[in-house]
Amino acid sequence: MNCIVENIHKKILDNINSVYYIKIDMHEWTPEEIRNLRDTLGLTQQALGDLIGVTREYVNYLEKGVRTPSKTLCILLECIQHKQQRRRRRKESD
């Protein structure tokens, strides 16, 4: 596993230990939104797959629209996106 994915995994585990709630507006993720999130995070399909627990091929299917993400995967993507937005806001305020 590459360093970026290991750091993201560690940060997710750290956040699990400090409980907080995120209000998630559940929506269907489009292939373009999934690709944009991956690009924003600077991850390869393999790295995103490792992060969310699916194969690189499955990420490819999601981005092509061959497969649609499950409700659980949609929630996970929302959490990842929320975390990225919080990180971006913190950088902008510094």
C-alpha positions in Angstrom: 0.0 0.0 0.0 1.4 3.4 -0.9 2.1 6.2 1.6 -1.0 8.3 0.7 -3.4 5.4 1.3 -1.7 4.4 4.5 -2.0 8.0 5.8 -5.6 8.2 4.9 -6.3 4.9 6.6 -4.5 6.1 9.7 -6.5 9.3 9.7 -9.8 7.5 9.3 -8.9 5.2 12.2 -7.9 8.2 14.3 -11.3 9.8 13.6 -13.2 6.6 14.5 -11.6 6.8 17.9 -12.9 10.4 18.4 -16.6 10.0 17.8 -18.5 12.7 15.9 -21.5 12.8 13.7 -21.8 14.0 10.2 -25.1 14.9 8.6 -25.1 13.2 5.3 -27.5 14.1 2.5 -27.7 10.7 0.8 -27.6 11.0 -3.0 -26.8 8.7 -5.9 -23.1 9.2 -6.9 -22.6 9.6 -10.6 -19.6 8.2 -12.4 -18.3 11.8 -12.9 -18.6 12.6 -9.2 -16.7 9.5 -8.2 -14.0 10.3 -10.7 -13.8 14.0 -9.6 -13.5 12.9 -5.9 -10.7 10.5 -6.8 -8.9 13.2 -8.8 -9.4 15.8 -6.0 -7.8 13.3 -3.6 -5.0 12.7 -6.0 -5.5 8.9 -5.9 -5.2 6.2 -8.5 -8.1 3.8 -9.1 -6.1 1.2 -7.2 -5.5 3.6 -4.2 -9.2 4.6 -4.0 -10.1 0.9 -4.3 -7.8 0.1 -1.4 -9.3 3.0 0.6 -12.9 1.9 0.2 -12.4 -1.8 0.1 -13.0 -2.7 -3.5 -10.8 -3.6 -6.4 -9.3 -1.3 -9.0 -11.6 -2.9 -11.6 -14.7 -2.1 -9.5 -13.6 1.6 -9.2 -13.2 1.5 -13.0 -16.7 0.1 -13.4 -18.1 2.8 -11.1 -16.4 5.6 -13.1 -17.7 4.2 -16.4 -21.2 3.7 -15.1 -21.2 0.0 -15.5 -21.8 -0.5 -11.8 -23.6 1.8 -9.3 -22.4 2.2 -5.8 -24.3 0.5 -2.9 -25.9 2.6 -0.2 -23.0 1.7 2.1 -20.4 2.8 -0.5 -22.4 6.1 -1.1 -22.1 6.8 2.6 -18.4 6.1 2.6 -17.8 8.3 -0.4 -19.8 11.1 1.4 -17.7 10.8 4.5 -14.5 10.9 2.4 -15.8 13.9 0.5 -16.8 15.6 3.8 -13.4 15.0 5.3 -11.7 16.5 2.2 -13.9 19.6 2.3 -13.1 20.1 6.0 -9.4 19.8 5.2 -9.6 22.3 2.3 -11.5 24.8 4.5 -8.9 24.6 7.2 -6.1 25.2 4.7 -8.0 28.2 3.3 -8.4 29.7 6.8 -4.7 29.4 7.7 
